[in-house]
């Protein structure tokens, strides 16, 4: 199996796609230059409201809605954290080292939030779940710093090894190695990827993680206001690679030089021999179009998802759960009868659904209504197929066999909102009004824009992105429209086909790939 990561960096957002055998299996999209309460961020927050009935409180961390913190999420070492926080904040010049901090008795599990916290108290918290719908972020006081090979936990006292490392000798070796390099007052969880690694590699990452803690607590020491962001999780591109990276990757393609350098530096740190798989994409065609990602996004999102031979899924998101309905559609019936037909459709649905769960990052409760099957062995086969398909999923999940009503229930870890890309396109020429100019005049409209850019604004080198069909029309013939425009306005006029655009939509970009706003709607409103 070949795996590739495609990173599309745009002025307002970063999109990341993971392809397995050229098929899109994971997709993430992150807005740039916006407040982002990403999982892993650490804040110096302030308790705003105690909720004794829930045994929880709401904490101000700067988000639109206050974040939720349950008593059990304070962590067993909360008393040690609380005392150390006071020691750090008492001296703004010299940082009190954690190695000298006193470990206090564990917080009792049966305690209550009103006896532990008070209103307006400052506490150090970490985001474990992003804001979803009307809910604010979910927090914990049990801080952790995740790396490629290990997770570092301040005020921990144990070294744990991933249960996925099965060999007893290797587990013992890793535990002894990490114990020897573990700083005082830190606990460590050894991740699966550490299997077979040398002490030098583990020690190097340990120092990086300890430095992150020191940087975070230094910000706490110097904080003059609350809330304060003390540690920001690495960018989405690097964070995703940290969890996903596999030495068998065939390529990581990036279309932005600064992000390319960040990714290359990270890969060179964790896998120096694989640095060459990180490649800077310099093509004129949009990077997602070049790797056939745009078309797969258009066909894989939305309420209805087709898979094979006419069958399709209907996926609906609600506040409480996700509901999936399996339909055979207008596919040809199997010669072996209704039971064989139902099994074939259901097995195909299990394959597609496993991909959709990863692709949309659907979490919480998922209820799937498969086509009814009478034979118990067929129902068991479907259950086993679903379990096997979900083995590739990194998120914690649980799958129940089909109920007597033919429903399968799945729970999947939810840490951020489900990815739901709107694949419907607003008419770019009428903006939803229902009336457009004559299509035959579209190229005349484009030429007027080009004339305005070149002769009035003074931009002589630019890229005009249009739908591939329109690009083909502009480029057709020996004396094409493109050639006429270049002869009239200069060779800086470049036509780029873009699959993400609607049929009569267009976008202008300057020579540095910065978007130039030339939308018709604004001109119409101005002239009205």
N, C-alpha and C positions, 0 to 999 in steps of 0.2 A: 504494500500500500504506500502510495506517495502522499506526502503532506506538505502543504505550502501555506504560509501566512501572507496575506495581502493587506497592506496598511495604506489607506487613502486619507491623506492629510489635506483638508480644505481650510480656508480662512476662518470659518465659523464652527467646524466640527472635525472630529477624527473618527473614521470608520475602520474597523478591523474585521477581516473575514478569514476563517480557517477552512481550507479546502482539503478534503481527503479523496484521493483519486478523482480530482477535479470537481467533486461535488461539495457544495456549500453545507457545512455542518454546524458552524458557530459564527455568529455575527454580533458585533458590539458597536455601538455608536455613542460618542460622547461629545457634548457641546464644549466649545473652547471659551475661555475667558468668562465663565459663569461660576457662581458659587456652587461647588459640588461637594456634597456630603458623602464622599466615597467610603466604602468599607475599609477600615484600617486607619482612618484619620483619627488623631488624638487631639482633644480639646481640653482646655481649662474652662470648665463650665460652672454655672451657678444654679443651685437648686431653687426652682421657682414655686413649686407647689407639691406638698406631701399628700398622698392618697392612701390613708390607712386601710381603707376597705380593700384596695388592690394590693396592699403591702408594696407600694411602688411610689415613685415620684416623677415629676416632670422637670427636665433640666434644660436651661437655656444654653444652646451652643451656636446660635446665630442663624438657625434655619427658620423658615416661615412659621413652622409649627414646632413647639417645644418637643424635645426628644424624650423618649420613655426609658426609665431605668427601674427595673424590678429589684427587690431586696436581694434575691438569690444571685443577681448579676453583679452585686457589689464585690463578689469574690471573697474567698476565705482570708486573703491577706489585706483586706480593706483597712484594718486598724494600723497595720504597718505603713501602708501608703499614706494614710491621713497624717500620721506623726511625721513621716519623712517630708511631706508636702509643707508642713508648717516650718520644719527646719530649713528647707530650701528657700522659702519665701521670707524668712527672718533675716537673711543676710544677702543683700543684692550684689555684693562685691565678690565674695568667695563662695563657690559652689560646694555644698556639703556632699561628700562622696557617698554613694550608695553602699560601698563596702563597709562603712562605719555605721550604717543605719542599724537600728535595733529591730529585730523581728518580734512582733507582739503575738499573743495567742490568736488562733484562728477565730473568725467571726462565726458565731453559732448559726446553724441552718434554721433554727426555730425562732430566730429573732424577728423584730419588727422594724420597719423603716422609720417610724416616728421616734424610736429610741436610739437610732443610729445617726440620722441626719437631721438637720434643722434648716428652715427656710433661709435662703441667701447664702448658704454655705458653699464655698468653692471646692470643687472636686475635679479630679483628673479622670476623664472618661474616653472611651474609644468606640467608634461607630462599628456595630456588627451587622446592621441591616439598614439599607438606604431608605429614605422616605418613599412610601408606596401609597398611591392614591391620596386619601385624606389623613394618613398616619404620618407622624414625624419619624425621625431616625430612631432606631433601637440601639441602646448603649450598654456597655459593660465597664466595670472598673478593674477587671482582670486584664490588664494590658498585655499585648504580645506584639512582637516584631517578626514578621515572616520573611524568611530567606529561601533560597533554592533548596538547601539541604537541612535546614533546621528552623525551629521557631523559638525565639528567645522570650522568656517571661520574667520580668523584674519581680523580685521578692518570692520567686519560686525556690524550691529546695530539692527538686527531683529531676532526674534525667529519664525520660520515657522514649521508647523506640516504637516506630510505626508498626502496627500489627500486620501490615502487608509484607514486612520482612520476616520470612518464615524460618530461615536457618538460625538455629540456636547459637552457633558459633559466631555468626556475623552480628547477631543482636548483642551478644556479650562483648565483642570487640568494639562495636560502636559505642556502647554504654561506657566502657572503660576509657576510650579515647576522649569522649566528650566530658566525662568527669574530670579528666586530667587538665583540660583547657578551660573549664567553666569558671567564670569569675564568681567571687563571693556574692551571695544574695541574688543569684539568677538561676532560674530553672530552664530546662531545655527539652523540647520535643524534637526527636530526630525523625526527619521525613524519609519517605520511601526512596527518594532520589539519592540519598546519602549512601545507599548500599554499595559497598566496594570502594568507597572514596578514601583517600589517604588523609592523615592527620593534618598535613599542611593545607589542604583544600578546606577542611572543616574549620581549622583555626583562622584562616583568612576570612571566611564568612562570619565567624563569631566576632571578629574585630569590627567588621562592617556593621553588624547588628548592634553591638555595644555602643558604637559611635552614634548610631541613630538615636538610641536611648539618651545618650549624653547631650546631643543636640536638642532633643525634645525637652529634657528637664532644664536645660539652660534657658530655653524660651519661657518656661514656667517661672524661673527665677527672676527674669527681667520683665515679665508681663506687668503692664500698668493698667490693664482693663480686662473685663470679663464679659463675654467669652473671648478666648484667644486660641487660634489654631497653633498647636505646638508641634505636631508632626503630620505631614501630608504624605499619603501613600503615593508611591511612584506613579507616573503617568499611565494611562490605560494601556498603551502599547507595551510598555515594559512590564506592567503588572500582569497582563494577560500572558505574556511570554514566560514570566516567572513560574506560573502555574502549569502552562501548557508545553513549555519547551521540551523537545525530544531530540536527541542527537541524530535521529534518522530523518529529520526534516530535510527536504530537498531545496527549499529556498524560503527566504523571508524578503519580500519585495516592498519597498517604501518609496513614495514619490516626493518626499520632502527631505532636504539635506540635513536639517538639524535633528529631526526625529530619527533619520537614518543613522546619524552619528551616535545618538543615545542608545539605539537598539544594538548597534555594532559594539559599542563599549560594554554593554551588558553581556552580550554573547561572548565577547572576548574574556570577560571575567569568569563566567561559569563554564564555558567550553571553548578554550582558546583554539583548538583545532578545527572548530566549526565557524570561525569568524567569516570565512569566505562565502557562506550561504546567505549572508545579509547583502542584498543588492539594491542599489539606487536605481529606480525606474526613471528613465528620461524620455520615454516615448511621447508623441504628441496626442495619441489616443488616450482618453481617460483610463487610469490604471485598472479600475473595476471592469470597464468594457474589454480591455485587453485580455483579462483573465476570466471573462464570461461570468463575472460576479453579478453585474447589474441585472442581467436577464434572470438569473436564479433568484435574486431578491424579489423581483417583480412577480415571479411565479410561485414563490414559497410563502409569501405573507398574504394577509387578507383573511377574510372569513372562510372562503372555500379554497381548499388545496387539492388539486388533482394529483393522483399518482399513476397507477398503471392501468391500461386498457379501460379507461372510462370511469373507474372507481374514484371516489373523492372523499375527503374529510371535511366536515363543517366544524370549525373551532370557534367557540364563543367564550369571552372572558367576562366573569362577574366579580362582584366584590368578594364573595365567599369562596369561589372555586372556578376552575376552568372545565368546560364541558365539551366533549368531542363526540361527534356522531359519525359513524362509518356508513357509507352508502355505496352500493354496487354500481349505481348509475345505469348507463345504457350499454354496459359491456356485454359481450357475447356469453351466453350461458355455457357452463361446462358440460361436456358430453356425459360425464359421470354422475350428473344429477345435482339437485339443489344443495345437498350437504357438502359435496366437493367444491361447488362454486362458492359457498359461504366461507369455507375454510381458506380457499385461495385469496378471496378478497380480504379476509381478516388478517392473514399472514402478511399481505402487502401493506395493510393499514398499520400493523405493528412495526414494520420496518420504517415507514414514513413518520409515524408518531414519535418513535425514539429520536429521529432526526429533528423533528419539530420542537421537541422539549428542549433540546440543546440549542437549537437555532434561536428560538424565542426566549430562552431562559425562563420557561414557565415554572412557577413554583407553587407551593401550597398543596391544595387538593385538586387532583385531576380525575374526573369521572369519564370513562370511555364507554359508549354504547356500541358494542360490536354487533354484527349480524348474528342472529340466534343460530346455535348449532346444537343438534340433538345428541351427538356422540360425546361421551365423557373423555375419550382419548383425544378427540379433536380439540376440546376445550383445554386439556392439559398441554397439548402441543402448542397452542397459541400462547398460553402462559409462559412456557419455557422459551419460546421465541422472543417474547417481550423481555424476559429477564436477560437473555443473552444479548439482545440489542442494547440494553441499558448498561451493560458492563463498561462501555467506553465513556459513560457519563461520569464526570468528576464530582458532581453534586450528590450529596447524600440523598438516597431515595429508598422507598419501600413499595413493593408491588404485591397486591393481593390477587389470588385466583379469581376467575369469573364467578359472580354470584349467580343464584338461580334465575335472576332476571336478565342474565347476559351482560352485566355491567362489570367493568374492571376498575378498581380504585387504585390510584397511585398517589403517593405523597412524595414531594421533591423539595429539597431545601430551597428556600426563597430568601435571598439576601438583597435583591434589587428588583425594581419593577420589571415585569415581563416585557420583552421587546416586541412591540406591535407596530410594524412599519405600515404606513398608509400607502397602498399601491395604486389608489385611484388618483387620476390626474385632473386638475382643474384646467379648463380650457384656457390656454395662454393668450388667446386673442380676444375673447369676449369677457373673460374674468367672471364667468358664471351668469352673465346677462342673457345669453341665448342668441345674440346676434353678432355676426362677425363681418369683417370686410371681405370682399371677394378674394378667394384663395389665389387666383391668378396674379393678384397684385402683391403677393407676399414677398417675392424677390425684389420688387420695386421698393417695398418698405425697408427691406434689409439694406438696399443700396443707399437709401436716404440716411439711414443710421451710419453707414460707413462714411458717407460724405460729411456728415456732421462731426464724426470722430476725427477725420483727417483734416478737414478744412476749417472747422470752427474750434474744436477742442485742442487740436494739434497732436493727437496720438497717431503716429504713422505705422507703428508695429503692434499688431494685436491678433488675437485668436477669436474667430467666430465659431461658437459651438452650435450645431443644429442637429436635428433628427437625421439618422443615417439615410433615410429616403430623400430628404431635402438635400443633403450633402451630395448624394449620387446625381440628383438633378443639376445642381450647381456645377459639378465636375464633368458632366457629360459632353461629348463632342470634342472635335479638334480645337474649335474656338469656343471654349466653354465660358459660362458666366464668370467663373473664377478668374480665368485669364483676362477677360474684359475688365474686371474690377482691378486686377493687378496692373494692367496697362494704364488705367485711368487714375488709380489712387496709390500705386506703388506696390512693390513686392512684399511689403510688410503685412498684406492681407492674407491670412491663413485660415482655411476652413477645416474644422475638426468635427467628425461625426460623433455624436454622444447618445448612447442608448437611454440615458436617464431622462432625456427631454421628451416632451410631448410633440405631436406631429408638427405644429406650427409655432413651436417655442424656440427661442434663441437666447444665447448668453454671450456677452463680450468679455474677454479677459485681456489685460495688457501683457507686455512681453515678460513680466515677472509673475504671470499667472494670477494677478489680483483682479477680482471681479469688478467690472465697470457697469454700473446700473444704467440701463437704457430702456427701461420698461415703458411700454406704450400707455399703460393705464394712467400713469402720472401725467402724461402729456394731454390725455383726453380730459382729465379732471381740470387741468390748468386752463385749457381752451374753453371749457364749458361755461 
